[in-house]
Amino acid sequence: CSQAKSGAQSGYVDISEVEQNIEEGQLNINTGDFNYDDKPFNIMKLNITIDGDYFYYFTQQNKKINLQNGRMQYVCQIPGCAHDALTSPGCTSHQQFGSPIATSNGIYYTEKNKVMLLNGGSSVKVLENSYYTDYEKEIYPDNKSGLTALVIKDNLMYIVGPTYFFTYNLDTQETSEPEIISETFCMAFCVGDGYLYYSSDNLELYLYNIEKKTSQKLDDKVGQVCAKNEKVYYIKYENEIPFLYSAKADGSDPTKLIEDCYVNYYITENSIYYQEFITKEIYKCGLDGKNPEKINLHNKELDEGEYIPSTYMLIASTGSMDHVFIMDVEGNIIYIFEDDSTEFRKIKIGEE
């Protein structure tokens, strides 16, 4: 209207196509039963988390995707912020978030030797760690009491250091005494019913009995581990090829499920989503590892051309959500699946 010439006839703009595009872009993911992000500590997934409103991707510029309307935003609450590290000193988009884990209270994360809570646009200190062993003192002399990761099970936060852990009760704010579980760096850590599972930097898998406070070695050449469906799942390397195994909660009855399974697998209530290590293709199969279905991320209807999977596709979700997120890290593309489905919605992580 501002550019219309004097005397020009009035006109109308057809916005029906715009409205349709907006409607098609809506995610409308049901997250009403969201409780917390119960992901295990996994070195492949240290920079993502999901809550009842957003999928968060903490990287050089921290971003989040609204799970209702699909809109990408920066992790920042400052109106008119440029999201620049130099000109916007109060912007949280460039803040370092270690091992972020979303809860209904906000996002807990590590910052050197502290546990912090991000709620809205501000962070508060939850606790500060002063504990360390001779291992941390020797290997990390400048940050010997630094924390590695956070894992939540029920109302307990498990705070993980390189060789130890302690707990923080989310209800009572009580902290337990640290317990040493490893002689070297813990590469993965998860919590089951009555047990902890972790792997060392020597690729040894251990089970820790929480009540008895005893450790038991389960296997060698093991990578990432997670607890799900009253079982423990882990990646075991055989002749440099990663296999996905499952075992009972006590570590007995190990069973080989999937050959050539990358360490960034994800297990839902119904299915296993995984990436092949050699071909980099994405598959979905049953919890028994059988009947794998290849997921074609190429949209033929849009004639996008041949899709070449990224070297590393990040696969993530949270236990209270019926959706799986598969992220092409190199292409900044997120594919969203409903549990047990091979159909997906596609979002490009671009500018706000």
C-alpha positions as a Markdown table, in Angstrom:
| # | Residue | x | y | z |
|---|---|---|---|---|
| 1 | Cys | 0.0 | 0.0 | 0.0 |
| 2 | Ser | 2.8 | 2.4 | 0.8 |
| 3 | Gln | 4.2 | 2.0 | -2.7 |
| 4 | Ala | 0.9 | 2.3 | -4.5 |
| 5 | Lys | 0.7 | 5.2 | -7.0 |
| 6 | Ser | -1.9 | 7.9 | -6.6 |
| 7 | Gly | -5.1 | 6.9 | -8.2 |
| 8 | Ala | -4.2 | 3.3 | -8.5 |
| 9 | Gln | -6.9 | 0.8 | -8.1 |
| 10 | Ser | -7.1 | -1.1 | -4.8 |
| 11 | Gly | -6.0 | -4.7 | -4.9 |
| 12 | Tyr | -5.9 | -7.8 | -2.7 |
| 13 | Val | -3.1 | -10.2 | -1.9 |
| 14 | Asp | -3.9 | -13.9 | -1.9 |
| 15 | Ile | -2.5 | -15.3 | 1.4 |
| 16 | Ser | -4.2 | -18.7 | 1.2 |
| 17 | Glu | -0.9 | -20.3 | 0.1 |
| 18 | Val | 1.0 | -18.6 | 2.9 |
| 19 | Glu | -1.6 | -19.9 | 5.4 |
| 20 | Gln | -1.3 | -23.3 | 4.0 |
| 21 | Asn | 2.5 | -23.2 | 4.3 |
| 22 | Ile | 2.3 | -22.1 | 7.9 |
| 23 | Glu | -0.2 | -24.9 | 8.7 |
| 24 | Glu | 2.1 | -27.5 | 7.0 |
| 25 | Gly | 5.0 | -26.2 | 9.0 |
| 26 | Gln | 3.3 | -26.7 | 12.4 |
| 27 | Leu | 4.8 | -29.6 | 14.4 |
| 28 | Asn | 2.2 | -29.8 | 17.2 |
| 29 | Ile | 4.2 | -32.4 | 19.1 |
| 30 | Asn | 2.2 | -33.6 | 22.1 |
| 31 | Thr | 4.5 | -33.1 | 25.1 |
| 32 | Gly | 1.9 | -32.7 | 27.8 |
| 33 | Asp | 3.3 | -35.6 | 29.8 |
| 34 | Phe | 6.9 | -34.3 | 29.7 |
| 35 | Asn | 8.8 | -35.0 | 32.9 |
| 36 | Tyr | 12.6 | -34.8 | 32.3 |
| 37 | Asp | 15.2 | -35.8 | 29.8 |
| 38 | Asp | 16.4 | -39.2 | 31.0 |
| 39 | Lys | 19.2 | -39.6 | 28.4 |
| 40 | Pro | 22.3 | -41.4 | 29.5 |
| 41 | Phe | 25.7 | -39.7 | 29.5 |
| 42 | Asn | 27.0 | -40.3 | 26.0 |
| 43 | Ile | 30.0 | -38.4 | 24.5 |
| 44 | Met | 28.2 | -38.3 | 21.2 |
| 45 | Lys | 25.2 | -36.4 | 22.5 |
| 46 | Leu | 26.6 | -33.9 | 24.9 |
| 47 | Asn | 25.2 | -30.8 | 23.2 |
| 48 | Ile | 21.5 | -31.6 | 22.8 |
| 49 | Thr | 18.4 | -31.8 | 25.0 |
| 50 | Ile | 14.7 | -31.7 | 24.7 |
| 51 | Asp | 12.0 | -30.4 | 27.0 |
| 52 | Gly | 8.2 | -30.0 | 26.7 |
| 53 | Asp | 8.5 | -26.9 | 24.5 |
| 54 | Tyr | 11.8 | -27.0 | 22.5 |
| 55 | Phe | 14.5 | -29.2 | 20.9 |
| 56 | Tyr | 17.8 | -27.5 | 22.0 |
| 57 | Tyr | 21.0 | -27.7 | 20.1 |
| 58 | Phe | 23.9 | -26.1 | 22.1 |
| 59 | Thr | 26.8 | -25.4 | 19.7 |
| 60 | Gln | 28.7 | -22.3 | 18.6 |
| 61 | Gln | 25.4 | -20.4 | 18.6 |
| 62 | Asn | 22.9 | -22.1 | 20.9 |
| 63 | Lys | 19.5 | -22.6 | 19.1 |
| 64 | Lys | 16.2 | -24.2 | 19.9 |
| 65 | Ile | 13.2 | -25.3 | 17.8 |
| 66 | Asn | 9.7 | -24.8 | 19.0 |
| 67 | Leu | 8.0 | -28.2 | 19.1 |
| 68 | Gln | 4.6 | -26.6 | 18.4 |
| 69 | Asn | 5.2 | -24.3 | 15.4 |
| 70 | Gly | 8.6 | -25.5 | 14.2 |
| 71 | Arg | 10.2 | -22.1 | 14.5 |
| 72 | Met | 13.9 | -21.9 | 15.1 |
| 73 | Gln | 15.1 | -19.4 | 17.7 |
| 74 | Tyr | 18.3 | -18.5 | 19.5 |
| 75 | Val | 18.6 | -19.4 | 23.2 |
| 76 | Cys | 18.2 | -15.9 | 24.4 |
| 77 | Gln | 15.4 | -13.8 | 26.0 |
| 78 | Ile | 16.8 | -10.3 | 25.3 |
| 79 | Pro | 14.4 | -8.3 | 23.0 |
| 80 | Gly | 16.3 | -7.1 | 19.9 |
| 81 | Cys | 19.5 | -9.0 | 20.8 |
| 82 | Ala | 22.0 | -9.3 | 18.0 |
| 83 | His | 23.1 | -12.7 | 19.3 |
| 84 | Asp | 26.7 | -11.7 | 18.8 |
| 85 | Ala | 29.4 | -12.7 | 21.3 |
| 86 | Leu | 31.1 | -9.3 | 21.2 |
| 87 | Thr | 28.2 | -6.9 | 21.0 |
| 88 | Ser | 25.7 | -8.8 | 23.1 |
| 89 | Pro | 27.5 | -9.7 | 26.3 |
| 90 | Gly | 24.3 | -10.8 | 28.1 |
| 91 | Cys | 23.2 | -13.1 | 25.3 |
| 92 | Thr | 23.0 | -16.8 | 26.4 |
| 93 | Ser | 23.3 | -17.9 | 22.8 |
| 94 | His | 27.1 | -18.0 | 23.1 |
| 95 | Gln | 27.2 | -19.4 | 26.7 |
| 96 | Gln | 28.9 | -22.8 | 27.2 |
| 97 | Phe | 26.4 | -25.5 | 28.3 |
| 98 | Gly | 28.1 | -28.8 | 29.4 |
| 99 | Ser | 25.9 | -31.9 | 29.4 |
| 100 | Pro | 22.5 | -30.1 | 29.2 |
| 101 | Ile | 19.6 | -32.0 | 30.6 |
| 102 | Ala | 16.1 | -30.7 | 30.5 |
| 103 | Thr | 13.6 | -31.0 | 33.3 |
| 104 | Ser | 10.2 | -29.4 | 34.1 |
| 105 | Asn | 12.2 | -26.9 | 36.3 |
| 106 | Gly | 14.5 | -25.8 | 33.5 |
| 107 | Ile | 17.8 | -27.0 | 32.0 |
| 108 | Tyr | 20.5 | -28.3 | 34.3 |
| 109 | Tyr | 24.0 | -28.2 | 32.9 |
| 110 | Thr | 27.7 | -28.3 | 34.1 |
| 111 | Glu | 30.0 | -25.3 | 34.1 |
| 112 | Lys | 33.5 | -26.4 | 35.1 |
| 113 | Asn | 33.0 | -27.6 | 38.7 |
| 114 | Lys | 29.4 | -26.2 | 39.1 |
| 115 | Val | 25.9 | -27.5 | 38.3 |
| 116 | Met | 23.8 | -24.7 | 37.0 |
| 117 | Leu | 20.1 | -24.3 | 36.2 |
| 118 | Leu | 18.9 | -22.3 | 33.2 |
| 119 | Asn | 15.3 | -21.2 | 33.6 |
| 120 | Gly | 14.1 | -18.6 | 31.0 |
| 121 | Gly | 16.9 | -16.2 | 30.3 |
| 122 | Ser | 18.9 | -16.5 | 33.5 |
| 123 | Ser | 21.1 | -19.1 | 35.2 |
| 124 | Val | 21.4 | -19.9 | 38.9 |
| 125 | Lys | 24.0 | -22.0 | 40.6 |
| 126 | Val | 22.7 | -25.3 | 42.1 |
| 127 | Leu | 25.9 | -26.6 | 43.7 |
| 128 | Glu | 29.6 | -26.3 | 43.4 |
| 129 | Asn | 31.9 | -29.4 | 43.6 |
| 130 | Ser | 35.2 | -29.4 | 45.5 |
| 131 | Tyr | 35.8 | -33.2 | 45.3 |
| 132 | Tyr | 38.5 | -34.8 | 43.3 |
| 133 | Thr | 40.8 | -37.9 | 43.4 |
| 134 | Asp | 44.5 | -38.3 | 42.6 |
| 135 | Tyr | 43.5 | -39.1 | 39.1 |
| 136 | Glu | 41.8 | -35.7 | 38.5 |
| 137 | Lys | 44.6 | -33.9 | 40.3 |
| 138 | Glu | 47.2 | -35.4 | 37.9 |
| 139 | Ile | 45.3 | -35.4 | 34.7 |
| 140 | Tyr | 43.4 | -32.1 | 35.1 |
| 141 | Pro | 45.5 | -30.0 | 37.5 |
| 142 | Asp | 43.8 | -26.7 | 36.4 |
| 143 | Asn | 40.3 | -28.1 | 36.7 |
| 144 | Lys | 40.7 | -31.0 | 39.1 |
| 145 | Ser | 37.2 | -30.7 | 40.5 |
| 146 | Gly | 35.5 | -30.2 | 37.1 |
| 147 | Leu | 32.3 | -32.2 | 36.4 |
| 148 | Thr | 31.8 | -34.4 | 33.3 |
| 149 | Ala | 28.1 | -35.0 | 33.0 |
| 150 | Leu | 24.6 | -35.1 | 34.5 |
| 151 | Val | 22.1 | -38.0 | 34.3 |
| 152 | Ile | 18.6 | -38.0 | 35.9 |
| 153 | Lys | 16.7 | -41.1 | 37.1 |
| 154 | Asp | 13.4 | -40.5 | 38.9 |
| 155 | Asn | 14.0 | -37.7 | 41.4 |
| 156 | Leu | 17.8 | -38.1 | 41.6 |
| 157 | Met | 20.4 | -36.3 | 39.6 |
| 158 | Tyr | 23.6 | -38.3 | 39.2 |
| 159 | Ile | 26.5 | -35.9 | 38.9 |
| 160 | Val | 29.4 | -37.6 | 37.2 |
| 161 | Gly | 33.1 | -36.7 | 37.5 |
| 162 | Pro | 35.9 | -38.4 | 35.6 |
| 163 | Thr | 36.2 | -41.3 | 38.1 |
| 164 | Tyr | 33.3 | -40.8 | 40.5 |
| 165 | Phe | 29.7 | -39.8 | 41.0 |
| 166 | Phe | 27.4 | -38.4 | 43.6 |
| 167 | Thr | 23.7 | -37.6 | 43.7 |
| 168 | Tyr | 21.5 | -34.5 | 44.2 |
| 169 | Asn | 17.9 | -35.0 | 45.2 |
| 170 | Leu | 15.7 | -32.7 | 43.1 |
| 171 | Asp | 13.0 | -32.7 | 45.8 |
| 172 | Thr | 15.1 | -32.2 | 49.0 |
| 173 | Gln | 18.2 | -30.6 | 47.5 |
| 174 | Glu | 20.3 | -33.1 | 49.5 |
| 175 | Thr | 23.7 | -34.2 | 48.1 |
| 176 | Ser | 25.3 | -37.6 | 48.7 |
| 177 | Glu | 28.9 | -38.4 | 49.4 |
| 178 | Pro | 31.0 | -39.0 | 46.2 |
| 179 | Glu | 31.6 | -42.7 | 45.3 |
| 180 | Ile | 34.6 | -43.7 | 43.2 |
| 181 | Ile | 33.7 | -46.2 | 40.5 |
| 182 | Ser | 36.6 | -46.1 | 38.1 |
| 183 | Glu | 40.3 | -45.8 | 38.0 |
| 184 | Thr | 40.2 | -44.0 | 34.6 |
| 185 | Phe | 37.9 | -41.6 | 32.8 |
| 186 | Cys | 34.2 | -42.7 | 32.4 |
| 187 | Met | 33.2 | -42.5 | 28.8 |
| 188 | Ala | 29.6 | -43.4 | 29.2 |
| 189 | Phe | 27.2 | -43.6 | 32.2 |
| 190 | Cys | 23.6 | -44.5 | 32.7 |
| 191 | Val | 21.2 | -45.6 | 35.5 |
| 192 | Gly | 18.9 | -48.6 | 35.6 |
| 193 | Asp | 16.7 | -50.0 | 38.4 |
| 194 | Gly | 19.2 | -50.7 | 41.1 |
| 195 | Tyr | 22.3 | -50.5 | 38.9 |
| 196 | Leu | 24.6 | -48.1 | 37.3 |
| 197 | Tyr | 26.4 | -48.9 | 34.0 |
| 198 | Tyr | 29.5 | -47.2 | 32.7 |
| 199 | Ser | 32.4 | -47.7 | 30.3 |
| 200 | Ser | 35.9 | -46.6 | 30.8 |
| 201 | Asp | 38.4 | -45.0 | 28.4 |
| 202 | Asn | 39.9 | -48.6 | 28.2 |
| 203 | Leu | 36.5 | -49.6 | 26.6 |
| 204 | Glu | 35.6 | -51.8 | 29.6 |
| 205 | Leu | 32.0 | -52.1 | 30.6 |
| 206 | Tyr | 31.1 | -52.2 | 34.3 |
| 207 | Leu | 28.0 | -52.7 | 36.4 |
| 208 | Tyr | 27.7 | -50.9 | 39.7 |
| 209 | Asn | 25.3 | -52.2 | 42.4 |
| 210 | Ile | 23.8 | -49.1 | 44.0 |
| 211 | Glu | 22.7 | -50.8 | 47.2 |
| 212 | Lys | 25.9 | -52.9 | 47.7 |
| 213 | Lys | 28.2 | -50.3 | 46.3 |
| 214 | Thr | 30.2 | -52.9 | 44.4 |
| 215 | Ser | 31.4 | -52.9 | 40.8 |
| 216 | Gln | 31.5 | -55.9 | 38.4 |
| 217 | Lys | 33.2 | -56.0 | 35.0 |
| 218 | Leu | 30.8 | -57.2 | 32.3 |
| 219 | Asp | 32.7 | -56.9 | 29.0 |
| 220 | Asp | 35.5 | -55.5 | 27.0 |
| 221 | Lys | 35.7 | -53.3 | 23.8 |
| 222 | Val | 32.5 | -51.5 | 24.7 |
| 223 | Gly | 31.4 | -48.0 | 23.7 |
| 224 | Gln | 28.1 | -46.3 | 24.5 |
| 225 | Val | 25.7 | -47.8 | 27.0 |
| 226 | Cys | 22.1 | -47.1 | 28.0 |
| 227 | Ala | 19.4 | -48.7 | 30.2 |
| 228 | Lys | 15.9 | -49.2 | 28.7 |
| 229 | Asn | 13.0 | -51.6 | 29.1 |
| 230 | Glu | 14.6 | -53.3 | 32.2 |
| 231 | Lys | 17.7 | -54.1 | 30.1 |
| 232 | Val | 21.1 | -52.7 | 29.4 |
| 233 | Tyr | 22.1 | -52.0 | 25.8 |
| 234 | Tyr | 25.7 | -51.4 | 24.7 |
| 235 | Ile | 28.0 | -51.2 | 21.6 |
| 236 | Lys | 30.7 | -53.9 | 21.5 |
| 237 | Tyr | 33.5 | -53.8 | 18.9 |
| 238 | Glu | 34.4 | -57.0 | 17.1 |
| 239 | Asn | 37.1 | -56.7 | 14.5 |
| 240 | Glu | 36.6 | -53.0 | 14.5 |
| 241 | Ile | 32.9 | -53.4 | 13.6 |
| 242 | Pro | 30.4 | -52.1 | 16.2 |
| 243 | Phe | 27.6 | -54.5 | 17.3 |
| 244 | Leu | 24.6 | -53.5 | 19.5 |
| 245 | Tyr | 24.1 | -56.0 | 22.4 |
| 246 | Ser | 21.5 | -56.2 | 25.1 |
| 247 | Ala | 21.6 | -58.0 | 28.4 |
| 248 | Lys | 19.4 | -58.4 | 31.5 |
| 249 | Ala | 19.6 | -55.7 | 34.1 |
| 250 | Asp | 22.2 | -57.7 | 36.1 |
| 251 | Gly | 24.4 | -58.0 | 33.0 |
| 252 | Ser | 23.5 | -61.7 | 32.4 |
| 253 | Asp | 22.4 | -63.3 | 29.1 |
| 254 | Pro | 24.2 | -60.9 | 26.6 |
| 255 | Thr | 22.5 | -61.0 | 23.2 |
| 256 | Lys | 23.8 | -59.7 | 19.9 |
| 257 | Leu | 21.1 | -57.6 | 18.2 |
| 258 | Ile | 22.5 | -55.5 | 15.4 |
| 259 | Glu | 25.6 | -55.7 | 13.3 |
| 260 | Asp | 27.3 | -52.5 | 12.1 |
| 261 | Cys | 25.5 | -50.2 | 14.5 |
| 262 | Tyr | 27.0 | -46.8 | 15.1 |
| 263 | Val | 27.2 | -45.6 | 18.7 |
| 264 | Asn | 24.4 | -43.0 | 18.4 |
| 265 | Tyr | 21.5 | -45.5 | 18.4 |
| 266 | Tyr | 18.3 | -44.7 | 20.2 |
| 267 | Ile | 15.8 | -47.1 | 21.8 |
| 268 | Thr | 12.1 | -46.3 | 22.2 |
| 269 | Glu | 9.3 | -48.3 | 23.7 |
| 270 | Asn | 8.8 | -50.0 | 20.4 |
| 271 | Ser | 11.8 | -49.7 | 18.1 |
| 272 | Ile | 15.5 | -49.2 | 17.7 |
| 273 | Tyr | 16.6 | -46.3 | 15.5 |
| 274 | Tyr | 20.3 | -46.5 | 14.4 |
| 275 | Gln | 22.9 | -45.5 | 11.9 |
| 276 | Glu | 25.1 | -48.0 | 10.1 |
| 277 | Phe | 28.8 | -47.5 | 10.8 |
| 278 | Ile | 30.0 | -48.4 | 7.3 |
| 279 | Thr | 27.3 | -47.1 | 5.0 |
| 280 | Lys | 26.0 | -44.3 | 7.3 |
| 281 | Glu | 22.4 | -45.2 | 6.3 |
| 282 | Ile | 19.6 | -44.9 | 8.9 |
| 283 | Tyr | 17.5 | -47.9 | 9.9 |
| 284 | Lys | 14.6 | -48.8 | 12.2 |
| 285 | Cys | 14.1 | -52.3 | 13.6 |
| 286 | Gly | 12.3 | -54.1 | 16.4 |
| 287 | Leu | 13.6 | -54.3 | 19.9 |
| 288 | Asp | 14.9 | -57.8 | 19.1 |
| 289 | Gly | 17.1 | -56.3 | 16.3 |
| 290 | Lys | 15.1 | -58.1 | 13.6 |
| 291 | Asn | 13.2 | -56.8 | 10.5 |
| 292 | Pro | 15.3 | -53.7 | 9.9 |
| 293 | Glu | 13.8 | -51.0 | 7.6 |
| 294 | Lys | 15.9 | -48.5 | 5.8 |
| 295 | Ile | 14.7 | -44.9 | 6.3 |
| 296 | Asn | 15.0 | -42.9 | 3.1 |
| 297 | Leu | 15.6 | -39.3 | 4.1 |
| 298 | His | 15.3 | -38.2 | 0.4 |
| 299 | Asn | 12.0 | -36.6 | -0.5 |
| 300 | Lys | 11.3 | -37.8 | -4.0 |
| 301 | Glu | 8.2 | -35.6 | -4.3 |
| 302 | Leu | 10.3 | -32.5 | -3.9 |
| 303 | Asp | 13.0 | -33.9 | -6.3 |
| 304 | Glu | 15.7 | -33.0 | -3.8 |
| 305 | Gly | 18.3 | -35.1 | -5.6 |
| 306 | Glu | 20.3 | -37.9 | -4.1 |
| 307 | Tyr | 20.7 | -37.7 | -0.3 |
| 308 | Ile | 24.1 | -38.6 | 1.0 |
| 309 | Pro | 24.0 | -39.3 | 4.8 |
| 310 | Ser | 26.2 | -37.3 | 7.0 |
| 311 | Thr | 29.3 | -38.9 | 8.5 |
| 312 | Tyr | 27.5 | -38.6 | 11.8 |
| 313 | Met | 23.7 | -38.5 | 12.3 |
| 314 | Leu | 22.7 | -37.6 | 15.8 |
| 315 | Ile | 19.7 | -39.7 | 17.0 |
| 316 | Ala | 18.0 | -38.4 | 20.2 |
| 317 | Ser | 14.7 | -38.2 | 22.1 |
| 318 | Thr | 13.5 | -38.3 | 25.7 |
| 319 | Gly | 11.8 | -41.0 | 27.6 |
| 320 | Ser | 8.5 | -39.1 | 28.0 |
| 321 | Met | 8.1 | -38.2 | 24.3 |
| 322 | Asp | 6.7 | -40.4 | 21.5 |
| 323 | His | 9.0 | -38.8 | 18.9 |
| 324 | Val | 12.6 | -39.4 | 17.7 |
| 325 | Phe | 14.8 | -36.7 | 16.4 |
| 326 | Ile | 17.5 | -37.5 | 13.8 |
| 327 | Met | 19.9 | -34.7 | 13.0 |
| 328 | Asp | 22.2 | -34.3 | 10.1 |
| 329 | Val | 24.9 | -32.4 | 11.9 |
| 330 | Glu | 26.8 | -31.3 | 8.7 |
| 331 | Gly | 23.6 | -30.3 | 6.9 |
| 332 | Asn | 21.9 | -28.7 | 10.0 |
| 333 | Ile | 18.7 | -30.7 | 9.2 |
| 334 | Ile | 16.4 | -32.3 | 11.7 |
| 335 | Tyr | 14.1 | -35.2 | 10.8 |
| 336 | Ile | 11.3 | -35.8 | 13.3 |
| 337 | Phe | 9.6 | -39.3 | 13.5 |
| 338 | Glu | 6.7 | -40.6 | 15.6 |
| 339 | Asp | 7.8 | -43.7 | 17.5 |
| 340 | Asp | 7.8 | -46.8 | 15.4 |
| 341 | Ser | 7.3 | -44.9 | 12.2 |
| 342 | Thr | 9.5 | -44.3 | 9.2 |
| 343 | Glu | 7.6 | -41.1 | 8.1 |
| 344 | Phe | 9.2 | -37.8 | 9.1 |
| 345 | Arg | 8.9 | -34.1 | 9.2 |
| 346 | Lys | 11.9 | -32.1 | 8.1 |
| 347 | Ile | 13.3 | -28.9 | 9.6 |
| 348 | Lys | 16.3 | -26.8 | 8.5 |
| 349 | Ile | 18.2 | -25.2 | 11.4 |
| 350 | Gly | 18.8 | -21.8 | 9.8 |
| 351 | Glu | 18.5 | -18.2 | 10.7 |
| 352 | Glu | 15.9 | -17.1 | 13.2 |
